[in-house]
């Protein structure tokens, strides 16, 4: 924005007014990007913690899981959490992309 102000001000004061008119839009996009980034990180960490907790629980009781033939069930549960993690990351990146322009 500083470069835009400098260039616009050297060209003409009318051009500077046009750039200043776009300043609120840029600031709103930055705020949305920051908020989405913070929310996305928080949601992503929660989703990854759920995946890690399920994997740790399954690995600690691997004998029981294998004895009762629950490998497929545990795999489906883990994949369910991974899909949720992917969806959370995708949504967060979508909103963060608005602020990166």
N, C-alpha and C positions, 0 to 999 in steps of 0.2 A: 504494500500500500504506500509506503514511503516513496518508492521509485515511481509509482503511478502518480502521486501528488507532485513530485518533482518534474516529471515529464509534462504533465498537464499544466502546471504553473508556468513552465518555460514557454509552452506553446501559446496559451492565452488563459485569461481568468475565466472565460466561459467554459472552457474544457475542464478547468479545475472544479467548477460547480457541478458539471456532469459526473465527474469522478466522485465528488463528495455525495452526490445523490445515490450512488451505488454503494456507498460505505455501510449503511444500515443492513443492506442485503448480505454483504460479506460478513458482517459481524453476527447476524442471525445464523448464517450457515456455519460459522465457527462454533457458536454456542451449541447448535444441534450436534455437530460432530463431536465435541468434547463430551456432552452428556451421553450420547450414544456409545462413545468409546468407554466411558466409565461403567455404564450399565452392561455393555457387552462383556467387558472383562469380568465383572462380578458374576453375571449369569454363566459365562464360560467356565469360570473356576468352580462354581457349584456343580455344573454338569460333569466336569472332569473329576471332581471329588466323588460323585456318585459312581462313575465308571470305575475309578480306582478302588473304591470301597467294595464294590461287587466283585471285582477281580481278586482283591486280597482275601475276601471271605471265601471265594471259591477255591483259591489256591491253598488256604489254610485247612480246608476240609476236603482236599482232593481225594482222599481215600473214600469218604462217604459219598462224594459226587460220583466217583467211578463205580462204587459198589452198587448203588441204586440206579445206575445208568442215566444220570441227570446231566450228562455233558451237553446234549442238545438244548435242554432247557436253560442251562447257564449261558450257553452261547447266544441264544435268542435274547435273553435278558440283557446281556452285555451289548449286543448289537442295538437293542432298543435305546439304551443310554447313549451309545455312540451316535445314533441318528439324531437324537435330541441335541447332543453337543454340536453336531454339524449344523443343525438348523439355527441354534443360538448364534453360532459364529457367523453364519451367512447373514442373518438379520442385522447383527452388529456391524458387519463390514458394509452392508448396504447403506446404513445411516452414516457411517463414518466417511463414506465416499463423497458425501455432499460437502464436507468441510475441507477436503484435500485439494480442491480446485483453486 
